[in-house]
Amino acid sequence: MDMADRPAERLPAPGLDRAPIHAVHTHASPAARLHPAVERWIAAHRAEGHRCATLDPLGVADSVDARELLAPSAFGLAGSDELGPGAPAVLGANDVAALDHRLKRIYCGALALDSSALRDPTRRAWLHARLEALPPARSSTALLDRLIQAEAWEQFVAGRFPAAKRFSLQGCEALLPLLDALVEQAALQGVGELFMGMPHRGRVNVLVNLLGMAPARVLDHFDPDAPRPERHRDLVYHLGAQRSFATAHGPLKLTLAPNPSHLQSVFPVVLGMTYAAQQRSRAAALVVHGDAAFAGQGVVMEALMLSQRSGYAVGGCVHVIVNNQLGFTAPNPMDAAAARYCTDIARCIDAPVLRVNADAPERLAHAATLAMAYRARFGADVVIDLIGYRRNGHSEHDEPSLTSPRLYPMAAQRASVVESQGAALVAEGHCGLADMARHIERQRAAAQRAFAIADPGAAAEEAGAARERVAESAGPTRAALQAWVSAMTRLPRGFAPHQRIAELAAQWQRVAAGDASARADWCFAENMAYASLLEAGVGVRVSGMDVERGTFMHRHAVWHNQALAGPDEFLPLRQLGALAPFEVVNSPLSEEAVLGFEYGHSVQRPADLTVWEAQYGDFVNGAQVYVDQYIASGEEKWGQRSALTVLLPHGYEGVGPEHSNAFLSRFLQLCGAGNLRVACPSTAAQWYHLLRRQALGAERKPLIVMTPKAALHQDAASHSPLDALLQGRFEPVLDDDGTLPDEVRHLVLCSGKLHHELARARAAQPEAAAGVALVRLEQLYPFPQAELAAVLARYPRLARLTWAQEETLNQGAWHFVRDDLAALAPGGLAWRPEARAVTAAGACSSQAVHRREQAALIARALAG
């Protein structure tokens, strides 16, 4: 591949550990080696020890009896047996009894390794060696104090607002020190930015105790009488935050992404944010999941598979499962006997799992060390399964004993992790029982006092730092465009383009040269828009199914060599030598995870143009969560700005309901308070200017575009002269320049490709359609009221006003635009709609029926 064709350079994964693997040697010299039974016994612990581990604080999960599965006697060994003839010590043990004790401590304790998903023996050996080399775990007062803080926050909120729903962390307080340890280990591995997502449970606790949000600010969300200035701020357990840490290993910025109640939807968003940040720093992803959601929500599978693809991979993600052993109200127990776990979905990407008993917090640092080191060493995902319970049920409004009458009495009677950790410190001789009781009470009181301090009014913004702005720049000159086309069509030696690409390159050259017979089509316009942005220092990323070529042969951003020798691919836009990155990535067969990823990317790269294109517009249905909960409302709920561009091929052509309708009406229903831009460009020049406006405008908003499909790309009426690209700007309303205003009696307003069909029908029947003006609404939201009013004012003798749309009456734009149109109707005139009849499916699959319906619709619209 030519240097210019290489993907945009990305910083390497942080802190790659290239140290050699020091596994426990099970083979020595022929004269001094382990007995084969001992080797099998050790291997069994490594493979099956996690099934015998003491992981469930409540002791209700099914497990396997190590005395049966891993007993020395099951391998024909006795405790007094030596390990082999002249064999060296293994794990400091010289006989079977001592080795049995050490193996059980390492593999069957409160921290267990499940490496059964790993097909790579090198990775398994690395994990076993690291686990076996860990020092014995020890309790500490620092760890105890952190657990006290987590517990004290829950008790403080419960005391102040007993009816508040906060999704308590009680029963899994160990999450807080685990996150502490992961932050430290990430910094140790060279990570400068850590992006995190998490569910409701424990989120408020983490906001206060890890991310430093002012307690008073959080408490305001629980107070029903608190006068908050935010009109539409979200629930507190949906909010995000940022905090910079000065760790012992260097600075690290932690970003918690906000998310809605669709819990796992934040997973691909975090991946996208991480990927975008890796262009500027060493960034990593940390995602906290609930057990039932991780196992049950389809976006998890999509995101896991997406994370393995070039163009989306982030060098591994660390997953933490807050394992409640309950999914909402139904038990979700582990079944070690059958080797079934909520983490099994991660087997599809060969991810190892570290299982930790949440009531053994002294093992958390070991889990964090192993997880972050594995990610850094192999650039791969790893899972920490933190197994606890929910002391208060699904939420504080729940009555958990209704559905779990045996489990919840056990949870209520169990000593808290603070008490058990204090007892462990006493047992280890750190202090006496009375001293420990006093210490715990002092720490609880200190935490409560800290939580009660009033908000100083300087709390960090929930949604992160201010976003970069880009001022709109002047358009390129003809000479600049000609230079770009020359560079983009100069093929490397040995590259044989497809005949269609050769014709495309020749067409581009004619357009750039000013050939009067050559007009700019949509492919040319889009590529030139991207070229102008790259030259202006604006990065461009285009992602989606088949976007390199384009589903309708409409982009051609990647050219493929038809010869057997020479470079495989040629990316025209990479030939410009621009410093700004250009990425075009064919996604896997996914809408939900990919759109979430691109939304996250757009949040982290606000000055770039981030584009997601659906293969067909209706495919966005599979990603509706991101449209509703993130793209349309993320700024208002969380202050999280995005300028994501969503391209949805839309238009009726007789190809069936699923490939006709991008559900424009749904997007328009989501519009309000200036949250979105919705456009339906009808010419290549408008498409060119729309993309440039989106990337260079100072105000950053998501853009939804109803893009044309094959019919319009083949429609010469939609192509534009080169001067239309070089001059002007995007116009939200296009007037009819081919009429005399004083002669117009009937004005037809429409959007998209329907305009060209109306224009052809009018030209074919000049007498029948005399006095008809055709005006295009290119931007539907924000509604261009002033621009449309100015156009209507040009027609003083109007007698009829028609809104025409090819969609059915219950879809399309009519129900959204009619109030704005009514306010602008001159002289008491009323707008009337012309559309297809109301249907449930929305479009037909017969081209013959489509042509009849379309002809009738056009005739009615022109007749008025």
N, C-alpha and C positions, 0 to 999 in steps of 0.2 A: 504493500500500500504506500502510495506517495505520502510524504510528510504532510502535505496540505489536506490529505484525505483522512488523516487520523482523527479520532474523536477528540472533543475538547479536553485538554489536559486537566486531570483532577488530582488533588493532593493524595498521597498514599495513605493507606490506613494507618492510624496512630500506633506508635510503639511496637512494631512487629518484633515479636520475641523469636529470635533465631537461635536461641540456646539449644544445645543438643538434648535429646531425650535420654533421661536416665531412668529407665524402667527397672523394676526389680528383676534381676537376672535369675531366670529359672534354669539356665544351663551354665555349667562351669566346664572344667576339663573332664575328659572321660573318666579320670581317676577320682574326680571330686565333683559330684553332681547330685541334684535333687532326685529323690525317688519319683518315678512317674505318677504314683498315686498322689504325692504331695503337689506336683505340678497341676494335676487335674483338680485338686481341692482348692488351690489358690485361684485357678481360673474360674471355678464355680463361684467363689466369693465375688470376683470382679464382675461376673455376668449376672448373678442372681442375688447378690447381697442386698440390693435395694428392696427386694420383695420381703425380706425378713427384718427390715429396719424398724426402729421405734420412732415413727414419724407422726402419728396422730395424737395430739394432746389429750383427746377425749377417750382414746383407746377403743373406738367403735369400728374403725375401718378394718376390712378383711386383710389379713397378712398371712405369711407363710411361716411356720415354725422352723427356726434355724436349726433346732435340734434334730429335725428330720432331714431337711434339705442340705444343710451345710455342716453337719456333725462330722468330725473326723472318722467316726465309725462307718459312716455311709461310704467312705472311700477306702475302707479297710485299714484305717490308721488308728493307733492308740495314743493317748496323751504322752506317754513316756518315749514314744518312738523318736529316733533321730530323723532329721530331714532328708538324709541320704548319706551314702558312703563318702565321708570326708567333705560333705557339702558345707559351704560357708553359711554364716548366719543370714537369715532373711528377716528383714524388718526388726533386727536386733534380737531375734529369737533363734535358739539352737535346737529346740525340740518342738514336737507337735503341740503340746499343751500351751507353751508360751506363744507360739505362732497363732494358735486358735484365738487366744485373748486379743492379740493385736489385729488380726483380720476382722474379728467381730467389732472391735472399736472403730476401725477404719470404714468398713463396708456395711455394717448393720446397726449403726448408732443413730443419732439424731440428725446426721447429715449423710445422705446416701447418693451414690452416682448411678444413674440409669443410662448406660451407654449402648443399650440394645439397638437404638436407631442408627448407630454409626456403622456404615459399611467400610469405612477407611480404617484399617488396623493401625496405621500410624497415629491417627488422632486418638483412638482408644488407648493405645499404649502411652501417649503423652498425658492423657487425663489420669490414667491409673498411676503413673509415676508421680504426677503432681499431688494427687490425693494421698498417696502413701507417704509422701515426704512432708506433709503438713505436721506442724507440732501439735501436741495435745491442746485442746481448747480450754480456755480459762475464763472465768467470770471476772467482771471488773466493776468498780463503783461508777466509772464513766458510763458504761453500758446501762447499768441500773438507773442512773440519773436520766438518761435519754428515754428509757421506758417510762419513768415517772412522768416526764413531760408529756409523752403521748397519752398516758392515762389521765393525767390531771386536766388536759384540755377537754377531754370528753366529759369528765365529771363537772368541770366548770360550766360548760354549755348546758349540760343537763340541769344544773342548779339554777341557772339564769332563765333558761327557756325550756322547760320540761316538755312542752308540746312540739318543739322544733324538730324537723326532720333533717338529720345531719349525716346519716349513713355512717354510724360510729365505727371506729377502728377497734373497738374492744373485742378481744379474742384473737386479734392479730396485730397487737401493738408493735410486734417485732418488725413490721414493715418500715417504721421510721429509722431505726438504726441500720437496717439493711440498705436503705437508700443512702444514708450517710456513708456507709462503707463503699457502695458502688460509685458515689461521687469521688471519693478519695482514690479508688482504684482506677477510675477513668482518667483522673489527672495524672496518676502514676504512669499510665500507658500513653501519655502525650495528648490526650483529648483536651481541646480548648473550649468546645461547645458541646453540650449534652442536651439533646432534645427528648422530651419525655411526654408520654401520654398515660392517662390512668382513668379508671372508672370512678363511680361515685364514692364507693366505700373507702373511707380514710382520706378522701381528697381534702376536706376542710382542715383536718389535722395536719396534713402535709403542707397546705398553703401557709399555715401559721408557723409550724415548728420546723419546717425545712426551708420554705421559700420566703419566710420573713414578712408575710402580709400582716399588717397591723391588726391585732385581735379585735379592737373596737370596730374596725371597718367590716370585719367578718360578722361580728355580732349584730351589726345593723341589718344584715340580711335575715337574721332570725327574729328580729323585733318587728312585729306587725305594725307598730305605731311609729317606726323610725321614718322621718321625712327624708328620703334619699332623692338627690337631684336627678339621678338617672331615670329617664322615662321608661326605657325598655331594657334595662340591664337584666342579665340572665340570673338564674338561681346560683347561689354561692357554690354549690357543689358541681357547677359546670365551668367555673372560671379558670383562667390560666394565669400565669405569673412568670416573672423572670427574677433571677438573683445571681449575682457574681460572687464566687467563693475564692478566697485566698487559701488554697490548700497547701499542705507541706510540700507538694510536688509541683506547684505552680498555679496560676489563676485558671478558673473554669467558670463558664457562664452556663447556668442551668435554665432551660426554658420549658415550662409546663404548658402544653398546648391546651386551649379550651376545647370542650366538646359537649355535644348534646346528650340526651338520654340514650341515643343509639350508641351503646358503649364502645363497641369495637371499631366504630367508624373512624376513630381518631388514629388507629394504627397506621393505615397508609398515609394519612396526613403527616404524621411524625416522620415517616420514611421520606416523604417529599421534602419536608423542611430540612432534614438532615442532608439529603442529597444536594439540595441547593446550597446549603452552608458549606459543604465540602469544597466548593469552588474558591472559598476564601480562607478556610481554616480547617484544622483537624476536628471534625465533628463526628459524633456517634449518636446512636438511637437507643433509648431505654423505654420500653413499653410495659406498663403494669396492666394486667388483665384480671378479670374475675374468672373463676374456674368454669362456671356454667357458660358464660359468654364466649370464652376462648374455645370451648369445645363445640358450641352450638351455632355460632353466627358465621354465615358463609363468607363474609368479607375477610375473615381470618385466613381461610384457605387461599383466597385470591391474593391477599397481600403477601403471604408466605411465598407463594409461587412467583409473584411479581419481584420479590426481593432477590431472586436468584438470577434475574435477567440483566444483561448489560443495558445501561441506560436508566436502570432503577436501583441497582445494587448499592448498598451503603457500607459494605465491608463488615456485615454482620450486625445483628441487633440483639441486645440482651433483653430477654423477656422475664418478667416476674409475675407469677400467678399468685394472686391473693386467694388462696384455696379455702373457701368457707365450708367446704363439704356439704353445701346446700345451694341449690340453684333456685333462686327466688324462695319458694316455700317447699319445694320438693327436695328430698335428700339427694345428694350427688356424691355418694361415697366412693372412696378408692376401693379397688378390688385387686389387691396385690396377688391374691391367689390365682386369679385369671389374667394377671398382668394387664389390667385395664385401668387407664388413668385419663383425667381430663386433658393431659398434655399430649395425648396420642396423635393429635392433628399435626404436631410438629415433627412427627416421624417422616412426613413427606419431604422434608428438607434435611433429613439426617441430623437433627439437632439433639445433642445430649441434654439430659435433664438432671439437675441437682435438686434433690428433695430435702427440705429442711423442716424440722419440727419447730413451729413458731414459739413453743414454750421452751426451746433450748437456744436462746438468742446468742449464746457464746459461740455458736457455730456459724453465725451470719457472716462474720468477717472472712472465714474460710470460703464460704460459698461465693461471696463477692469477688474475692481474689481469684478463684478458679474461673469464674464466669468471664470477668473482664480480660484475664490473661488468655483464655481460649479464644475470645473474639479477636484480640490483637494478634495472636499467633496465626490463626487460620482464616481470619476475615469472614467468620461464619457465625450463624445464630446459635444461641445457647439459652436454655430455660432454667430459671430458678423457681421451683414449685414450693412456695411458702405455705405449709399446711397448718391451718389454725381452725378457728370456728367463729361463729357470730354469737356474741353474748346476748345481743338484743334483737335477733331476728333480722329480716330483710331491711327494716328501718325501725325507727323509734315509734312509728305508728302501728307496728306489727304486733300480733299476739302469737308468737312462734309455737307455743305449746298446742295450739289448735291443730296444727298439721304434723308436728314432731313431738308427741307427748313423752317419748322416752329420752330423746336427745337433749331437749332444753332444760329439764331438771338437772341433768349432768353438767351442762354448761353453766347454769346458775350457781351450782354448788362448788364448781372448780375454783381453786385459788387463782388469782390473777397472776400474770407473768411477772409483775413487780414483786409480788409476795414470794413466788417460787425462786426468782433470781436473788432476792435478798436472802432467802434460806440457803441457797447455794453458796453465797459469799460467806455466810456464817459457817457452813460446813467446811469450807476451804480454809477457815481460820483467819479471815480478814478482820473480823471483829466479833463481839459478842452479840447475843440475840437482842438485848436491850438497846445496845448502841445502834444496831441496825434499824430497829423500830423507830428510834429517834431520828436517825438519818432520813428515813423515808418520809416521815412526817414533815421534817424541815424542808425537804425538797418539794414535796407537794404544796406546802404553804408558799414557798418562794415562786413556784410556777403559777399558782393562782393569783398572787399579787401582780406578777408580770402580765398576766392576761387581762387584769382589770384596769391597766393603765389606759388613759384616754388616748384616742388617735391624735397624734401631733399634726395631722394634716399633710404629712409629707410621704405618705405610703407610695410605694412604687405603683405605676400603672399596671392594671391587671393584664393588659394585652401586649405589653412589651414596649420597646422603644419607638420613637417617632420614625416614620417611614421616609425613605429617600424620595425626592421629587425630581422630575425631569422636565425641563422647559421645552415647549414645542419649538422645533427648529424649522428653518426654511427648507423647501423641497430641493431635491437634487437638480443639477443642470443637465442639459442634453449630453454634454461632453462626458459628465460623470457616468451617466447611464450607459453611454456607448462603451466606456472603459470597462464597466462591470460586465456587460454582455460579452465583450471580447475576452475577458479573463475567464468567465464562466463557461465559455464554449471552446476554450483551448484545451484539447484533449491530450492526455499524456501518451507517450510512445507505447504502442502495443495495445491501445484501448480501441476496440471496435464497437461502436454504439449500435443499438438496435435501429432498424430502419426508421421506426417511428421517432426515436430520439434524434436521429440525424436530421429528419425533417423539422423537428421542434427547434433544434439549434439554428438551422437555417432561417426559420421563421423569426426567431428572436433577433437574429442579426439584421434581417430586413426591417423589422419594426424599429430597432435602435438606429438604423441608418436613415430613417425617415421616409422609407418607401411608402408612397401614397396608397398603394394597393394592400399594404399590410397593416392590420390593426392589432392592438394589444388585446389578447384574450385573458381569461381569468388566471391561467397558469403563469403567463408572463407578468401580470400585474402583481400576483402574490409574491413571486420570486424577487421581483424588483423592489417591492415594499420591504422584504426582509433584507435585501442587499443595502438599501438606504439606511436601515436601522443599524445593521452591523457596522457600516462605515461611520455612523454617528456614535458608536460606542455602546449601543443597546444590544444586549444578548437576546437571542431568540431560541426558544425550545418548542418543538412541535411533537406531540405524542398522541398515540391512538392506534387503532388497528389499521394497518395498511397505509399509514400516512406518508411513508417515504415516496411511494408512487402516487397514492391517492386512489380511493375506491373507484372514482369515476375518471381515472387517468387525467387528473386535473392539477397535479402538483409537480411531479417528476423532480423531487429534491435529491434523489439518489439515482444515478445511472449505472447500469450493470454491463460489464464487458461481455460481449457475445463471442469473443475469441477465447481459445483455451489458454493462451499465455497472456502475460501482462497483468496489471492490477485488476482486482475483481470489481471494485466499485469506484465511482467518481462522483464527488459531491460538488456541484457547481458553486454553491455559496461558500465553500471552504477555500476557493481559489482567490478570494478577494484580498487575503492577507490582513483582514480586519482583526483587531485585538479582541473584540467582543466574541464570546463563544456562540457557535451555532450547533444545535443538536436537533436531529430529527430521528425519532425512535419508534419503530413498529412495536406496539405493545402486544402482550399475549391477549388471548380471548377474554378480556375483562373490561367491564365499564366501571363498576363500583370502586374497586381498589385503585384503578388507574386515575379516575377523576379525583379521588381523594388525594392521591399522590401529587397530582398536578396542582391541586388547590394548595397543598402544603408548600410546594415549590414556589408558587406565586406569592405566598405570604413572605417567604424568606428572601425572594429576589424581586422586590417590588418594582425596581427600575427596568427589569427585563420584560420581554413579551413572552408569556407562557401560554401556549395554545394546546387545548385538547380538542380533538375532532372525533365525533362519533362516526362509525362506519355508515350508518343511516341514522337520521335524526331521532327516530323512535327508540333507538338503543339506549338513549339517555335514561329511559325508564328504569333500567337496571341500576342506576346510580342516583335515584331520586333523593335519597337521604342527603347527599352532598349538595344537591341543588337547593333543597328546602332549608336544611339546617346549617349549612356553611356558606355557600355562595350568596344566597339571597339575604341572609340575616346575620352572618358572622360579624360584620362591622357594627351593626346596631347592638347586638347582644354582648359582644366581647371587645369591641374596638379593634378588631383584627381586620386589617385592610387587605384586599386582594384585587388585582387587576387581571385575573384569569380571563382568557378569551375562550369561549366554548363555541365550536362550529358544529351546527346541526343541519345536515343536508335535508332539505324540505321541499316538497312540491308534488302535486298530483300529476301522475303520468300513466295511470292505469296499471300500476304494479302491485296493488294490494294495500291493505290498511297498514301493514307493518313497515312498509318502505316508502310511505308517502308523507306521513304526518309527524313532525317533530313536536307536536303538541304546543304550538305557539301560545294558545290560550292559557295554558298552565303557567308558563313563564310570566305572562302579562299579569295574571292574578297575584303573582308574588311581588310585583313591582309596587314600591311605596317609599316615600321619603327619600327619593333619589338613590335607591340602593343598587340599581342595575342600569345597564344600557341594553336595549333590545333593538336590533337593526335587521333590515331585510334589503340589502343592496341589490340593485338591478343591473348595474354595469360594472365592467372590469375596472374602470377608473374610480368608481365609488368604493369598490372593494379595496383598491390600493390606498385610497385616502383614509378609509375607515381603519385599516390596520395601522397606518402611521399615526392617526389621531389617538388610537388606543395606547400605543407605545410611548408617544411623546407628550401627551397631554399631562398637565400638572395634577389634575384630579384623577385619582386612581380608583376605578370602579370595575367590577366584573362586566364583561361584554358577552351577550348572547347573540349569535348571528344565525339567522335562518339562511344557510348557504344554498346555492343552487346545486342541482344534480346534472346528470348527463344532458338532458334536454337543453338547458340553458348554456352549458359549455359549448354545445354544438350550434347555438343560436347566434349568428353573426350580429344580430341587432343589439346584443348585449356587449359586444366588443367595442373598444374605445380607441380613438386616435391617440397617438403618443402625446400630443400636446395636452390632452385631457389629464394625463398622469402628471406631466411636468408643471401644470398650472392648476390653480384653484385649490379646493379643499373638499372634504366630505360635506355634502349638502343633505340635511335631514328631509328636505322636501325638494322634489324636482318638478318644475313647472313644464307645461306643454309649450315649447317654443315654435311649434308648427301651426299655431292658430292665430286668428285675429281676435283679440279679447272682446271687441264690441259685437262680434258675430256669434259668440258662444252663448247658447241657451242652457246647455246641459253639461255639468261637470261630473266626471267619473273619477273617483279617488280609489287607488288600490296600492298594493305593495307587491314587490317581487316580480317573478317571471310573467305573471298574468298581464302586466302592462304591455309586454311585447306582443302577446297574443291579441289583446284588445287593439293595439295599434295596427297590426296586420289586418284584422277584420275591418277596422274603420277605413283603411286604405283600399280594401277590396270593394267597399260599398260607399264611395264618397258622397253620393246623394242621400242615401238612407241615414248616414251618420254625420250629416252636415251640422255644424254648430255644436259638436261634441268636443270638449277638451279632456285630455287624459293627464291626470296629475298623479305623481308617485309619492307615497309616504315611505321614505327610506329608513327613518328612525321612528319606532313606535313608542319607545320610552327612553328618556323623558320625552313626553309628548311635545313636539315642536310647535307650540301654539302660536308664537309670534310669527314664525316663518310661514305657517299655513295661512294665517290671517292675511299676511301680505300678499300671498298668491291669490286668495279668494277676492281680495280688493281689486285685482286687475280685471275681474269679470263683472261689469256693472249690470248686465242684463240677464243674469242667471234666472232660470225658471225651475230647474230640476237639479237635485243633488243626489248622487248615488255613491254608496260605498260598495265596492265589488271585491269579493274574495272567492278563491276557488275552493276553500275549505267548506265544510258543512256549517250551517248557521250556528250550531251549538259549539263549534270550535273556531279556530281562526281568531282574528283580532276584533271582530265587530262588537262584541259585548264589552270590550275594554275601551274602544275608541269612541263609542257612540255618544257618551256624555260630553267629551271634549269637542266632538264635531257639532253637537247640538248647540253648544255655547258659541260656536263660530259661524253658524248658519246665517247668512245675510237675509235681511228683509222678511223674516218670519218663515223662511223656507225650512223644510224638514228633510233630513237625510233618510233615505230608504236603503236597506241592504239588498244586495243580490248575492246569493250564495247557494250552495248545494243544500238539498233538503236535510233536515235533522236525521242523523243516523247514530247508531251505537258504535259501529266499526269505523266509520269516517271516510272510507275510500273503497273503491271497487278494484277487483283484480283483472278486469277485462279491459283491454285497451280500446276495443270497439265501443263498449259502454262508456268508457271515459271520454272518448272523442265526442260522442253524442251529448253527454252531460256538459262537457266543456263548451261545445258549440252553442248549446241552448243557453248556458249561463252568460256567455259573451254577448249573444244576441239580446238577451233581456237587459243586460247592463247598458249596452249602447242605445237601446230603444228608449230606455228611461220610463 
